[in-house]
Amino acid sequence: NRAVDLSRGFVRAVRRRDWLQAAGAGRWLAAVGGEPATLGLERGLDFVEQMGGHDPRVTLHVRAARLMAEARAR
């Protein structure tokens, strides 16, 4: 399942403190949908933005992920 693989990648990137990779994986998760409820993607993205927000690329990925998640919720 692609969403499960992306979720694993997101978690691994956060553990490595690779904020750009985590933000990118979060963006893909938001685009694909179907992430496990136990992942807590919204809070995870908040954490990634807080820790890596000094990098504009991280901010871009996180904001894009949030916009996609909002659009999917409509």
C-alpha positions in Angstrom: 0.0 0.0 0.0 1.5 3.3 -1.1 0.1 5.3 1.9 1.7 2.9 4.4 5.0 3.1 2.6 4.9 6.9 2.6 3.9 6.9 6.3 7.0 4.8 7.1 9.1 7.2 5.1 7.6 10.1 6.9 8.3 8.6 10.3 11.9 7.6 9.4 12.7 11.0 8.1 11.4 12.6 11.3 13.5 10.2 13.4 16.6 11.1 11.3 15.7 14.8 11.7 15.7 15.2 7.9 13.0 17.9 7.9 13.0 18.4 4.1 12.5 14.7 3.5 9.8 14.5 6.1 8.0 17.5 4.7 8.1 16.1 1.2 6.8 12.7 2.4 4.1 14.6 4.3 3.1 16.4 1.1 2.9 13.1 -0.8 0.8 11.6 2.0 -1.6 14.6 1.8 -1.8 14.2 -2.0 -2.4 10.4 -2.0 -4.6 10.2 1.1 -5.3 7.1 3.0 -2.7 7.6 5.7 -3.2 5.6 8.9 -5.1 7.5 11.6 -2.5 6.5 14.1 0.1 8.5 12.1 -1.2 11.9 13.2 -0.1 13.6 10.0 -1.5 17.0 11.0 0.5 17.1 14.2 3.5 15.6 12.5 3.5 18.4 9.9 3.2 20.9 12.8 6.3 19.4 14.3 8.3 19.3 11.1 7.4 22.9 10.4 8.5 23.9 13.9 11.8 22.1 13.7 12.7 22.7 10.1 10.7 25.9 9.3 13.9 27.9 8.9 14.3 26.2 5.5 11.8 27.8 3.1 11.6 24.5 1.2 10.2 22.7 4.3 7.7 25.5 4.8 6.6 25.2 1.1 6.1 21.4 1.4 4.2 21.7 4.7 1.9 24.5 3.5 1.2 22.6 0.2 0.4 19.5 2.3 -2.1 21.4 4.4 -3.8 22.9 1.4 -4.2 19.5 -0.2 -5.5 18.0 3.0 -8.1 20.8 3.2 -9.1 20.4 -0.4 -9.6 16.7 0.1 -11.7 17.3 3.2 -14.2 19.4 1.2 
